[in-house]
Amino acid sequence: RQFELSRALDCIGTHKLPPGRELWDFQKATLDYLLARKGGIDGDQPGLGKTPTAIAYCNAREAQRVLVICPASVRIQWGDVIAGWTTIPKCKISVMLKVKDGIHPTANYQVLSYDAARNPAIIRAIAKYQWDVLICDEAHKMKNIDALTTRAILGNSRGEYQHGEIKMKAIAGYCREHLALTGTLLLNRPSEAYVLFRFFDWEAIDFMSWEKFKERYNRQ
């Protein structure tokens, strides 16, 4: 049943959107699926509007503090789309172009790159606030369970980011709900999808251990 819901092409109901904005039926179906699970993975193909769907999710959840982590090349684009789709009155959007810009203390949406997200100073700044939703765009960049970026955002098995003498709670630990957006969930082999399923959609693998997952799928 969950599999069929994840592949639905239409839905029943309305969602909070700005005047003049409307989602396609398949986007509404994706939104319903994510809302029912309070987060998860939007794996729609590239170009099918995952960004507006994610913002519509935040609208529906009445999120007031949203952290967006994305490739550096699309940070400004994210800011533009947020401005066009959010229902927050006089929404404050902060797009971090340089690490020295830091985390805006009152922004409704804070946009930053994956490189900035693994900076300990940025993580400490994020830790000063509670975030309603974490959105990770092009989330397949976290396919490697041992990569510093993955550990900084999602954490190890204890939700911690450890690197040398650095030890702190990972970014996701400060966010109530989590969304992963990627049109290329499977890049080369099934094991590369483990990290995202394990964190964003644990029901998909039924708490399968990393070792068991590798044993079953790494040969494919």
Salt bridges, closest charged atoms under 4 A:
GLU22 OE2 - LYS28 NZ 3.03
ASP32 OD1 - HIS15 NE2 2.95
GLU62 OE2 - LYS16 NZ 3.88
ASP132 OD1 - ARG176 NH2 3.30
GLU138 OE1 - HIS140 NE2 3.51
ASP146 OD1 - ARG151 NH2 3.32
GLU160 OE1 - ARG158 NE 3.32
GLU177 OE2 - ARG61 NH2 2.39
GLU177 OE2 - ARG176 NH1 2.79
GLU192 OE2 - LYS143 NZ 3.57
GLU192 OE2 - ARG189 NH1 3.71
ASP201 OD1 - ARG37 NH2 2.48
GLU203 OE1 - ARG37 NH2 3.06
GLU211 OE2 - LYS214 NZ 3.50
